[in-house]
């Protein structure tokens, strides 16, 4: 898959952010601010299998990369207080002219060194949750810092396209400065349900979804391998159905109970191994 590249074992992205008039960092050696290139490194450990066995989710072609237009929200904390000038500061991915991206800092803001950084994705310009009461600057871990946002912002039930799915994949991370490198260790603040459903043969002999495959009250994203992915943030029942070889509509129900950052593959009635032969 070209657009969706999720590595559930490991996702590591290195992005170069070139400072110009609006991207300046304090120079430690000179004791003043100087314009110079610096780098943002984002490490994402990906979703972990709830049984610690990576058996179904494949590595090939499932790596997620940030693209032009993606935005990250940035916060800074000093002495257990939010730094006003770096409160929900937006970093935007822009074309670097070489087939990659740079990150552009919003509003000519400068980044500081002697502070603690917290980042989240995707960026939200305005939300009832982006207020001081929803952030906890005395927490050293990203999930604790963003606790209000993680708990109150519910994922949309429509995740049927790549863009819709990606927009619901809330990630948070801590950041540290080393020389001119700002590094983040991102983690998923959602749980991932992977659905493996029965298949049937098309007229061309390819295996496709079973007849009348449907979902009630939610729309997951269909992967190229035929599985469906759906992000959740709390225990909820998921209901769907399909038509079997006898022409009978079969309904199924699952109730995922997963911690943040974990995924589980739910095999429904044999999953893709249940290859329904169409009747003549």
Backbone as CSV, one residue per row, in Angstrom:
resi,resn,N_x,N_y,N_z,CA_x,CA_y,CA_z,C_x,C_y,C_z
1,UNK,0.851,-1.188,0.000,0.000,0.000,0.000,0.887,1.238,0.000
2,UNK,0.608,2.203,-0.905,1.474,3.364,-1.041,1.192,4.431,-0.018
3,UNK,-0.075,4.652,0.306,-0.407,5.758,1.209,-0.380,5.340,2.659
4,UNK,-1.001,4.238,2.945,-1.025,3.783,4.350,0.140,2.857,4.574
5,UNK,1.009,3.209,5.510,2.172,2.393,5.824,2.302,2.292,7.329
6,UNK,1.546,1.399,7.892,1.605,1.261,9.354,2.487,0.087,9.713
7,UNK,3.603,0.330,10.416,4.388,-0.736,11.008,3.937,-0.865,12.446
8,UNK,3.300,-1.993,12.786,2.819,-2.149,14.145,3.962,-2.505,15.085
9,UNK,5.114,-2.901,14.517,6.275,-3.161,15.361,7.089,-1.898,15.587
10,UNK,7.337,-1.172,14.516,8.229,-0.018,14.648,7.971,0.966,13.546
11,UNK,7.876,2.232,13.924,7.784,3.316,12.945,8.805,4.353,13.334
12,UNK,9.726,4.673,12.453,10.750,5.656,12.796,10.846,6.656,11.664
13,UNK,10.599,7.903,11.940,10.686,8.951,10.929,11.666,10.010,11.349
14,UNK,12.516,10.445,10.426,13.471,11.507,10.715,13.186,12.663,9.775
15,UNK,12.902,13.812,10.352,12.486,14.968,9.572,13.421,16.137,9.854
16,UNK,13.928,16.768,8.794,14.846,17.885,8.961,14.097,19.194,8.883
17,UNK,14.279,20.015,9.897,13.607,21.313,9.986,14.660,22.397,9.889
18,UNK,14.709,23.118,8.761,15.746,24.120,8.543,15.289,25.451,9.078
19,UNK,16.080,26.021,9.966,15.714,27.293,10.556,16.151,28.426,9.655
20,UNK,15.251,29.386,9.476,15.570,30.600,8.765,15.150,31.726,9.671
21,UNK,14.567,32.783,9.144,14.227,33.916,9.996,13.207,33.556,11.053
22,UNK,12.363,32.541,10.793,11.328,32.214,11.766,11.592,30.901,12.477
23,UNK,12.743,30.259,12.246,13.090,29.001,12.896,14.465,29.132,13.515
24,UNK,14.570,29.790,14.654,15.858,30.024,15.273,15.916,29.379,16.648
25,UNK,17.105,28.875,16.975,17.327,28.229,18.259,18.426,28.961,19.020
26,UNK,18.358,29.002,20.340,19.454,29.563,21.112,20.719,28.750,20.907
27,UNK,21.840,29.417,20.682,23.129,28.770,20.518,23.776,28.635,21.895
28,UNK,23.946,27.395,22.379,24.478,27.186,23.721,25.903,27.703,23.872
29,UNK,26.728,27.492,22.840,28.123,27.860,22.966,28.317,29.362,22.923
30,UNK,27.554,30.064,22.103,27.740,31.501,21.945,26.910,32.294,22.926
31,UNK,25.897,31.648,23.524,25.054,32.349,24.486,24.076,33.297,23.849
32,UNK,23.785,33.104,22.560,22.818,33.961,21.907,22.066,33.147,20.860
33,UNK,21.071,33.779,20.251,20.276,33.096,19.233,20.951,33.216,17.882
34,UNK,21.079,32.092,17.155,21.659,32.120,15.821,20.861,31.215,14.916
35,UNK,20.732,31.616,13.658,19.988,30.817,12.697,20.855,29.673,12.219
36,UNK,20.357,28.442,12.348,21.116,27.276,11.932,20.154,26.127,11.720
37,UNK,20.553,25.124,10.910,19.654,23.991,10.689,19.537,23.133,11.935
38,UNK,18.360,22.583,12.162,18.182,21.625,13.237,17.224,20.549,12.787
39,UNK,17.148,19.478,13.543,16.437,18.275,13.115,15.417,17.840,14.145
40,UNK,14.263,17.394,13.660,13.265,16.765,14.523,13.246,15.277,14.190
41,UNK,13.398,14.463,15.209,13.343,13.010,15.036,12.140,12.477,15.804
42,UNK,11.284,11.725,15.113,10.096,11.152,15.738,10.184,9.635,15.666
43,UNK,10.252,8.997,16.827,10.277,7.545,16.909,8.918,7.053,17.395
44,UNK,8.315,6.163,16.652,7.010,5.621,17.010,7.125,4.109,17.150
45,UNK,6.918,3.606,18.352,7.033,2.163,18.573,5.890,1.391,17.952
46,UNK,4.851,2.090,17.500,3.739,1.434,16.834,2.798,0.759,17.811
47,UNK,1.780,0.138,17.264,0.848,-0.621,18.089,1.472,-1.957,18.488
48,UNK,1.268,-2.358,19.718,1.783,-3.623,20.215,0.651,-4.649,20.268
49,UNK,0.966,-5.866,19.890,-0.036,-6.929,19.956,-0.390,-7.197,21.412
50,UNK,-1.652,-7.386,21.701,-2.069,-7.566,23.090,-1.583,-8.878,23.673
51,UNK,-1.121,-9.799,22.809,-0.539,-11.042,23.304,0.966,-11.093,23.030
52,UNK,1.517,-9.937,22.625,2.951,-9.806,22.361,3.439,-10.703,21.233
53,UNK,2.528,-11.154,20.396,2.916,-11.981,19.249,2.473,-11.270,17.977
54,UNK,3.432,-10.898,17.141,3.117,-10.214,15.892,2.901,-11.275,14.819
55,UNK,1.688,-11.754,14.671,1.449,-12.853,13.747,0.670,-12.452,12.504
56,UNK,-0.277,-11.543,12.643,-1.177,-11.267,11.529,-0.840,-9.969,10.808
57,UNK,-0.443,-8.959,11.556,-0.165,-7.679,10.934,1.212,-7.742,10.298
58,UNK,1.267,-7.532,9.007,2.513,-7.688,8.276,3.338,-6.407,8.310
59,UNK,4.653,-6.574,8.153,5.545,-5.426,8.145,5.639,-4.797,6.762
60,UNK,5.555,-5.599,5.724,5.794,-5.083,4.387,4.671,-4.150,3.968
61,UNK,5.057,-2.906,3.629,4.086,-1.941,3.108,3.189,-1.316,4.142
62,UNK,3.436,-1.533,5.426,2.541,-0.994,6.452,3.209,0.083,7.292
63,UNK,4.022,0.920,6.658,4.731,1.975,7.375,4.040,3.311,7.146
64,UNK,3.809,4.041,8.225,3.169,5.349,8.120,4.220,6.437,8.024
65,UNK,4.059,7.334,7.106,4.951,8.476,7.000,4.124,9.752,6.992
66,UNK,4.690,10.808,7.552,4.039,12.108,7.486,4.200,12.670,6.078
67,UNK,3.194,13.401,5.627,3.203,13.971,4.289,2.957,15.473,4.360
68,UNK,3.180,16.133,3.235,2.998,17.582,3.164,1.594,17.956,3.628
69,UNK,1.514,18.925,4.518,0.235,19.370,5.051,-0.084,18.821,6.422
70,UNK,0.586,17.752,6.838,0.374,17.218,8.189,0.832,18.247,9.219
71,UNK,0.160,18.250,10.371,0.476,19.223,11.414,0.604,18.528,12.767
72,UNK,1.554,19.015,13.557,1.806,18.506,14.897,1.647,19.655,15.882
73,UNK,1.001,19.402,17.017,0.868,20.404,18.065,1.975,20.257,19.087
74,UNK,2.572,21.376,19.492,3.722,21.360,20.380,3.456,22.192,21.631
75,UNK,3.819,21.649,22.791,3.733,22.345,24.074,5.093,22.308,24.743
76,UNK,5.368,23.332,25.547,6.588,23.368,26.354,6.217,23.641,27.804
77,UNK,6.983,23.029,28.716,6.747,23.170,30.154,8.040,23.578,30.836
78,UNK,7.921,24.545,31.736,9.057,24.974,32.542,8.582,25.217,33.964
79,UNK,9.246,24.601,34.927,8.869,24.728,36.336,7.395,24.378,36.553
80,UNK,6.953,23.280,35.915,5.584,22.764,36.048,4.527,23.737,35.542
81,UNK,4.918,24.652,34.670,3.981,25.600,34.078,4.115,25.565,32.562
82,UNK,2.980,25.760,31.879,3.021,25.833,30.424,3.733,27.102,29.985
83,UNK,4.609,26.976,28.987,5.274,28.134,28.403,4.314,28.774,27.409
84,UNK,3.917,30.003,27.678,2.840,30.645,26.924,3.106,30.701,25.427
85,UNK,4.355,31.028,25.037,4.646,31.198,23.608,4.773,29.878,22.861
86,UNK,4.798,28.766,23.606,4.847,27.451,22.955,3.689,26.616,23.481
87,UNK,2.517,27.195,23.453,1.306,26.502,23.889,0.473,26.161,22.658
88,UNK,0.448,24.880,22.307,-0.215,24.401,21.093,0.382,25.051,19.853
89,UNK,1.691,25.170,19.828,2.407,25.713,18.677,2.342,24.702,17.530
90,UNK,2.028,25.187,16.345,1.822,24.293,15.201,3.105,24.122,14.394
91,UNK,3.463,22.875,14.126,4.518,22.539,13.180,3.853,21.924,11.961
92,UNK,4.122,22.490,10.780,3.483,22.030,9.550,4.505,21.401,8.620
93,UNK,4.188,20.251,8.075,5.065,19.581,7.122,4.955,20.268,5.769
94,UNK,6.103,20.731,5.234,6.146,21.397,3.928,7.121,20.656,3.026
95,UNK,6.934,20.830,1.732,7.768,20.173,0.736,9.194,20.725,0.798
96,UNK,10.174,19.825,0.885,11.558,20.285,0.934,12.197,20.406,-0.449
97,UNK,11.401,20.109,-1.500,11.899,20.203,-2.859,12.727,19.016,-3.301
98,UNK,12.912,18.062,-2.415,13.743,16.892,-2.719,12.962,15.590,-2.541
99,UNK,11.653,15.710,-2.521,10.822,14.529,-2.342,10.528,14.189,-0.905
100,UNK,10.971,15.039,0.012,10.704,14.812,1.422,9.973,15.994,2.032
101,UNK,10.062,16.141,3.344,9.395,17.248,4.031,10.322,17.916,5.028
102,UNK,10.064,19.192,5.271,10.611,19.930,6.404,9.440,20.334,7.282
103,UNK,9.742,20.747,8.502,8.697,21.199,9.420,8.818,22.708,9.626
104,UNK,7.749,23.405,9.348,7.711,24.868,9.431,7.052,25.298,10.729
105,UNK,7.732,26.158,11.483,7.234,26.609,12.778,6.270,27.779,12.591
106,UNK,5.171,27.705,13.292,4.123,28.714,13.199,4.574,30.065,13.774
107,UNK,4.251,31.137,13.056,4.293,32.495,13.591,5.633,33.009,14.065
108,UNK,6.733,32.650,13.390,8.058,33.175,13.748,8.428,32.883,15.202
109,UNK,7.913,31.789,15.740,8.213,31.455,17.131,9.577,30.769,17.241
110,UNK,10.255,31.017,18.354,11.524,30.375,18.629,11.307,29.219,19.598
111,UNK,12.075,28.159,19.392,12.046,27.042,20.316,13.138,27.230,21.363
112,UNK,12.867,26.804,22.578,13.780,26.968,23.704,14.440,25.636,24.041
113,UNK,15.556,25.702,24.740,16.271,24.475,25.080,15.951,23.972,26.482
114,UNK,15.938,24.845,27.452,15.822,24.424,28.851,14.365,24.274,29.281
115,UNK,13.593,23.530,28.485,12.195,23.263,28.791,11.906,21.804,28.449
116,UNK,10.759,21.324,28.907,10.300,19.988,28.537,9.266,20.126,27.418
117,UNK,9.382,19.269,26.404,8.482,19.356,25.253,7.522,18.169,25.221
118,UNK,6.289,18.472,24.786,5.263,17.457,24.577,4.599,17.736,23.228
119,UNK,4.392,16.688,22.454,3.793,16.855,21.128,2.633,15.889,20.954
120,UNK,1.701,16.276,20.086,0.589,15.381,19.757,0.271,15.501,18.271
121,UNK,-0.340,14.484,17.734,-0.771,14.435,16.333,-2.121,13.728,16.286
122,UNK,-3.045,14.221,15.469,-2.971,15.373,14.571,-3.286,16.682,15.299
123,UNK,-2.762,17.757,14.772,-2.928,19.083,15.371,-4.376,19.552,15.282
124,UNK,-4.836,20.209,16.336,-6.172,20.819,16.363,-6.020,22.295,16.681
125,UNK,-6.447,23.127,15.748,-6.287,24.572,15.928,-7.171,25.098,17.038
126,UNK,-8.395,24.621,17.087,-9.321,25.077,18.119,-10.185,23.908,18.548
127,UNK,-10.356,23.789,19.847,-11.149,22.707,20.408,-11.474,23.070,21.842
128,UNK,-12.633,22.653,22.341,-12.929,22.915,23.750,-11.939,22.232,24.696
129,UNK,-11.158,21.275,24.167,-10.219,20.566,25.022,-8.855,21.223,25.056
130,UNK,-8.585,22.147,24.135,-7.281,22.793,24.092,-7.258,24.016,24.995
131,UNK,-7.463,23.793,26.268,-7.419,24.849,27.275,-6.576,24.342,28.436
132,UNK,-6.139,25.244,29.308,-5.232,24.864,30.387,-5.773,23.751,31.270
133,UNK,-7.094,23.725,31.465,-7.682,22.742,32.370,-7.538,21.312,31.862
134,UNK,-7.233,21.140,30.573,-7.154,19.799,30.015,-5.723,19.297,29.890
135,UNK,-4.751,20.051,30.362,-3.364,19.623,30.301,-2.759,19.649,31.695
136,UNK,-1.830,18.743,31.948,-1.278,18.556,33.280,0.247,18.665,33.201
137,UNK,0.766,19.909,33.264,2.202,20.129,33.030,3.115,19.522,34.075
138,UNK,2.579,19.106,35.218,3.421,18.488,36.237,3.668,17.007,35.943
139,UNK,3.005,16.463,34.923,3.238,15.083,34.523,4.451,15.008,33.603
140,UNK,5.309,14.039,33.841,6.504,13.884,33.025,6.265,13.015,31.801
141,UNK,5.210,12.212,31.806,4.902,11.343,30.674,3.844,11.976,29.785
142,UNK,3.966,11.731,28.474,3.082,12.373,27.510,1.616,12.001,27.725
143,UNK,1.335,10.721,28.019,-0.053,10.317,28.238,-0.645,11.017,29.453
144,UNK,0.177,11.275,30.460,-0.289,12.014,31.623,-0.497,13.483,31.312
145,UNK,0.416,14.071,30.561,0.292,15.477,30.183,-0.971,15.720,29.365
146,UNK,-1.235,14.829,28.398,-2.385,14.980,27.499,-3.607,14.201,27.983
147,UNK,-3.667,13.896,29.268,-4.737,13.037,29.780,-6.130,13.559,29.415
148,UNK,-6.369,14.844,29.609,-7.687,15.400,29.299,-8.044,15.251,27.839
149,UNK,-7.079,15.500,26.966,-7.318,15.377,25.528,-7.596,13.930,25.141
150,UNK,-6.797,13.010,25.671,-6.953,11.592,25.344,-8.295,11.055,25.812
151,UNK,-8.723,11.461,27.007,-9.949,10.921,27.578,-11.213,11.564,27.004
152,UNK,-11.143,12.820,26.629,-12.344,13.543,26.228,-12.592,13.548,24.721
153,UNK,-11.543,13.433,23.911,-11.713,13.473,22.465,-11.996,12.073,21.944
154,UNK,-13.224,11.799,21.590,-13.627,10.491,21.119,-13.353,10.344,19.620
155,UNK,-12.851,9.200,19.173,-12.627,8.998,17.742,-13.939,8.999,16.970
156,UNK,-13.915,9.528,15.757,-15.085,9.478,14.897,-15.377,8.022,14.512
157,UNK,-16.632,7.735,14.289,-17.003,6.378,13.879,-16.776,6.152,12.391
158,UNK,-16.640,7.233,11.612,-16.380,7.096,10.175,-14.876,7.172,9.929
159,UNK,-14.257,6.025,9.754,-12.827,5.935,9.451,-12.638,5.196,8.126
160,UNK,-13.564,5.398,7.198,-13.648,4.595,5.988,-12.602,4.915,4.932
161,UNK,-11.946,6.075,5.006,-10.886,6.413,4.055,-9.567,6.559,4.808
162,UNK,-8.487,6.576,4.062,-7.178,6.710,4.699,-7.073,8.003,5.489
163,UNK,-7.506,9.108,4.893,-7.404,10.396,5.579,-8.251,10.422,6.850
164,UNK,-9.456,9.857,6.790,-10.321,9.833,7.967,-9.722,8.950,9.054
165,UNK,-9.178,7.820,8.655,-8.543,6.904,9.613,-7.335,7.557,10.265
166,UNK,-6.478,8.156,9.457,-5.254,8.779,9.968,-5.570,9.919,10.930
167,UNK,-6.639,10.664,10.636,-6.985,11.810,11.476,-7.447,11.389,12.863
168,UNK,-7.809,10.122,13.046,-8.264,9.634,14.351,-7.160,8.924,15.137
169,UNK,-5.977,8.812,14.532,-4.875,8.109,15.176,-4.103,9.072,16.070
170,UNK,-4.669,9.381,17.222,-4.050,10.308,18.160,-2.747,9.714,18.702
171,UNK,-1.661,10.484,18.556,-0.362,10.084,19.072,0.194,11.194,19.944
172,UNK,0.913,10.841,20.990,1.509,11.815,21.895,2.941,11.389,22.197
173,UNK,3.774,12.355,22.584,5.154,12.005,22.864,5.897,13.065,23.640
174,UNK,6.965,12.651,24.311,7.884,13.544,25.014,9.013,13.946,24.070
175,UNK,9.534,15.155,24.260,10.637,15.614,23.436,11.811,16.094,24.250
176,UNK,13.008,15.891,23.723,14.223,16.362,24.382,15.154,16.978,23.350
177,UNK,15.897,18.013,23.762,16.885,18.646,22.903,18.261,18.064,23.190
178,UNK,18.963,17.682,22.150,20.367,17.306,22.227,21.079,18.002,21.084
179,UNK,21.968,18.951,21.438,22.591,19.794,20.429,21.501,20.470,19.602
180,UNK,21.431,20.210,18.303,20.412,20.821,17.457,19.342,19.819,17.036
181,UNK,19.137,18.803,17.850,18.155,17.763,17.538,17.072,17.752,18.609
182,UNK,15.838,17.887,18.186,14.682,17.748,19.070,14.045,16.398,18.767
183,UNK,14.124,15.472,19.717,13.663,14.103,19.494,12.370,13.837,20.254
184,UNK,11.474,13.110,19.620,10.214,12.729,20.243,10.045,11.224,20.205
185,UNK,9.564,10.669,21.300,9.175,9.263,21.350,7.655,9.232,21.384
186,UNK,7.047,9.006,20.233,5.597,9.055,20.107,4.980,7.709,20.463
187,UNK,3.788,7.756,21.029,3.038,6.537,21.317,1.571,6.759,20.977
188,UNK,0.921,5.683,20.608,-0.484,5.771,20.215,-1.371,5.883,21.443
189,UNK,-2.310,6.814,21.384,-3.265,7.016,22.477,-4.632,6.476,22.091
190,UNK,-4.618,5.494,21.228,-5.826,4.794,20.809,-5.532,3.301,20.815
191,UNK,-6.579,2.494,20.769,-6.455,1.052,20.586,-6.907,0.724,19.175
192,UNK,-6.308,-0.306,18.602,-6.592,-0.656,17.208,-7.252,-2.023,17.117
193,UNK,-8.419,-2.030,16.499,-9.140,-3.275,16.215,-8.904,-3.634,14.753
194,UNK,-8.426,-4.856,14.510,-8.232,-5.355,13.151,-9.224,-6.491,12.932
195,UNK,-10.038,-6.374,11.901,-11.078,-7.363,11.618,-10.701,-8.198,10.395
196,UNK,-10.650,-9.501,10.576,-10.407,-10.437,9.478,-11.716,-11.162,9.203
197,UNK,-12.317,-10.860,8.055,-13.665,-11.335,7.735,-13.655,-12.379,6.623
198,UNK,-14.714,-13.200,6.537,-14.813,-14.181,5.454,-14.780,-13.514,4.078
199,UNK,-14.293,-14.273,3.083,-14.170,-13.787,1.712,-14.958,-14.673,0.763
200,UNK,-15.072,-14.193,-0.469,-15.700,-14.974,-1.519,-14.961,-14.703,-2.818
201,UNK,-15.195,-15.521,-3.830,-14.516,-15.358,-5.111,-15.285,-14.410,-6.016
202,UNK,-14.530,-13.549,-6.696,-15.147,-12.682,-7.697,-15.222,-13.444,-9.011
203,UNK,-15.840,-12.814,-10.005,-15.939,-13.456,-11.309,-14.565,-13.692,-11.913
204,UNK,-13.614,-12.853,-11.551,-12.265,-13.006,-12.070,-11.401,-13.965,-11.271
205,UNK,-11.969,-14.583,-10.241,-11.236,-15.549,-9.453,-10.508,-14.965,-8.261
206,UNK,-10.611,-13.637,-8.060,-9.962,-13.020,-6.908,-10.881,-13.089,-5.689
207,UNK,-10.261,-13.136,-4.516,-11.058,-13.180,-3.300,-11.370,-11.761,-2.835
208,UNK,-12.643,-11.506,-2.642,-13.125,-10.201,-2.211,-13.989,-10.382,-0.967
209,UNK,-14.550,-9.295,-0.466,-15.413,-9.404,0.711,-16.599,-10.323,0.438
210,UNK,-17.018,-11.026,1.482,-18.211,-11.855,1.368,-19.405,-10.973,1.004
211,UNK,-20.420,-11.532,0.360,-21.596,-10.730,-0.006,-22.212,-10.032,1.205
212,UNK,-22.656,-8.817,0.982,-23.370,-8.055,2.001,-22.534,-7.823,3.259
213,UNK,-21.219,-7.746,3.095,-20.379,-7.387,4.250,-20.732,-5.980,4.696
214,UNK,-21.086,-5.824,5.967,-21.515,-4.507,6.446,-21.180,-4.347,7.928
215,UNK,-21.233,-3.099,8.376,-20.919,-2.747,9.758,-22.024,-1.830,10.277
216,UNK,-22.419,-2.017,11.516,-23.507,-1.248,12.103,-22.961,-0.165,13.038
217,UNK,-23.157,1.085,12.648,-22.776,2.194,13.511,-21.319,2.587,13.457
218,UNK,-20.540,1.982,12.580,-19.145,2.383,12.421,-18.664,1.981,11.031
219,UNK,-17.654,2.704,10.524,-17.118,2.449,9.195,-15.601,2.334,9.279
220,UNK,-15.075,1.113,9.289,-13.625,0.923,9.401,-12.914,1.175,8.075
221,UNK,-11.591,1.232,8.141,-10.775,1.427,6.946,-10.343,0.073,6.399
222,UNK,-10.559,-0.149,5.101,-10.207,-1.431,4.478,-8.771,-1.386,3.976
223,UNK,-7.968,-2.322,4.465,-6.582,-2.451,4.033,-6.508,-3.213,2.719
224,UNK,-5.352,-3.115,2.044,-5.183,-3.807,0.771,-5.224,-5.326,0.926
225,UNK,-4.905,-5.818,2.124,-4.938,-7.267,2.321,-6.335,-7.780,2.660
226,UNK,-7.322,-6.870,2.665,-8.705,-7.277,2.898,-9.161,-7.184,4.335
227,UNK,-8.239,-6.932,5.273,-8.646,-6.730,6.657,-9.145,-5.303,6.845
228,UNK,-9.847,-5.082,7.949,-10.385,-3.762,8.272,-9.772,-3.271,9.575
229,UNK,-9.456,-1.972,9.627,-8.877,-1.370,10.819,-9.816,-0.300,11.375
230,UNK,-9.923,-0.272,12.703,-10.800,0.700,13.351,-10.186,1.085,14.692
231,UNK,-10.038,2.391,14.922,-9.431,2.919,16.141,-10.501,3.220,17.176
232,UNK,-10.254,2.795,18.425,-11.200,3.036,19.508,-10.444,3.609,20.704
233,UNK,-11.192,4.181,21.647,-10.567,4.717,22.855,-11.226,4.192,24.126
234,UNK,-12.216,3.344,23.990,-12.898,2.795,25.157,-13.545,1.473,24.759
235,UNK,-13.960,0.696,25.743,-14.611,-0.578,25.473,-15.959,-0.325,24.809
236,UNK,-16.170,-0.918,23.679,-17.448,-0.760,22.990,-17.723,-2.003,22.160
237,UNK,-18.998,-2.270,21.928,-19.369,-3.391,21.094,-19.338,-3.003,19.629
238,UNK,-18.815,-3.887,18.790,-18.786,-3.684,17.344,-19.594,-4.794,16.701
239,UNK,-20.527,-4.392,15.847,-21.464,-5.340,15.235,-21.383,-5.228,13.723
240,UNK,-21.440,-6.355,13.052,-21.459,-6.372,11.594,-22.077,-7.654,11.088
241,UNK,-21.999,-7.863,9.781,-22.578,-9.072,9.210,-22.128,-9.300,7.786
242,UNK,-22.544,-10.434,7.237,-22.255,-10.805,5.853,-23.223,-11.924,5.474
243,UNK,-23.244,-12.281,4.204,-24.103,-13.374,3.732,-23.248,-14.606,3.467
244,UNK,-23.640,-15.747,4.049,-22.829,-16.959,3.894,-23.168,-17.704,2.613
245,UNK,-22.561,-18.886,2.449,-22.724,-19.659,1.216,-24.156,-20.119,0.994
246,UNK,-24.939,-20.199,2.062,-26.334,-20.628,1.935,-27.286,-19.453,1.712
247,UNK,-26.730,-18.270,1.557,-27.570,-17.104,1.340,-28.179,-16.549,2.608
248,UNK,-27.675,-16.978,3.754,-28.196,-16.534,5.046,-27.320,-15.390,5.571
249,UNK,-27.963,-14.333,6.060,-27.222,-13.222,6.650,-26.731,-13.618,8.037
250,UNK,-25.431,-13.566,8.223,-24.804,-13.914,9.502,-24.361,-12.615,10.186
251,UNK,-24.720,-12.467,11.432,-24.293,-11.291,12.193,-23.261,-11.692,13.240
252,UNK,-22.352,-10.781,13.529,-21.323,-11.029,14.522,-21.207,-9.843,15.478
253,UNK,-20.681,-10.116,16.663,-20.501,-9.089,17.693,-19.190,-9.343,18.409
254,UNK,-18.381,-8.284,18.580,-17.184,-8.370,19.405,-17.188,-7.191,20.379
255,UNK,-16.504,-7.363,21.506,-16.399,-6.305,22.511,-14.931,-6.126,22.894
256,UNK,-14.197,-5.324,22.113,-12.762,-5.149,22.358,-12.478,-4.530,23.721
257,UNK,-11.490,-5.086,24.405,-11.012,-4.550,25.679,-9.492,-4.451,25.585
258,UNK,-9.024,-3.316,25.094,-7.605,-3.128,24.829,-7.089,-1.880,25.523
259,UNK,-5.833,-1.912,25.928,-5.175,-0.726,26.451,-4.696,0.147,25.306
260,UNK,-4.458,1.428,25.610,-3.938,2.337,24.598,-2.621,1.806,24.035
261,UNK,-2.488,1.926,22.711,-1.247,1.509,22.067,-1.193,0.043,21.694
262,UNK,-2.278,-0.694,21.953,-2.320,-2.120,21.633,-3.324,-2.392,20.511
263,UNK,-3.082,-3.489,19.789,-4.031,-3.913,18.765,-4.342,-5.391,18.943
264,UNK,-5.451,-5.805,18.386,-5.822,-7.216,18.394,-6.528,-7.533,17.080
265,UNK,-6.204,-8.697,16.510,-6.866,-9.165,15.295,-8.032,-10.061,15.689
266,UNK,-9.237,-9.677,15.297,-10.437,-10.463,15.564,-10.807,-11.208,14.282
267,UNK,-10.705,-12.526,14.349,-11.027,-13.365,13.196,-12.486,-13.788,13.287
268,UNK,-13.288,-13.299,12.359,-14.731,-13.544,12.373,-15.068,-14.770,11.526
269,UNK,-15.620,-15.796,12.161,-16.079,-17.001,11.458,-15.018,-17.562,10.511
270,UNK,-13.796,-17.650,10.981,-12.719,-18.195,10.162,-11.962,-17.165,9.356
271,UNK,-12.475,-15.958,9.306,-11.795,-14.880,8.611,-11.597,-15.143,7.128
272,UNK,-10.496,-14.626,6.585,-10.236,-14.759,5.151,-9.983,-16.204,4.737
273,UNK,-9.678,-17.072,5.722,-9.525,-18.499,5.421,-10.863,-19.139,5.087
274,UNK,-11.955,-18.506,5.511,-13.297,-18.980,5.179,-13.674,-18.412,3.816
275,UNK,-13.327,-19.140,2.784,-13.530,-18.671,1.414,-14.828,-19.244,0.858
276,UNK,-15.835,-18.387,0.837,-17.183,-18.798,0.442,-17.251,-18.981,-1.069
277,UNK,-17.605,-20.184,-1.480,-17.749,-20.463,-2.906,-19.115,-19.960,-3.385
278,UNK,-19.144,-19.108,-4.393,-20.435,-18.648,-4.887,-21.211,-19.764,-5.546
279,UNK,-22.499,-19.800,-5.330,-23.314,-20.854,-5.932,-23.634,-20.502,-7.379
280,UNK,-23.699,-21.511,-8.242,-23.984,-21.255,-9.663,-25.400,-20.718,-9.844
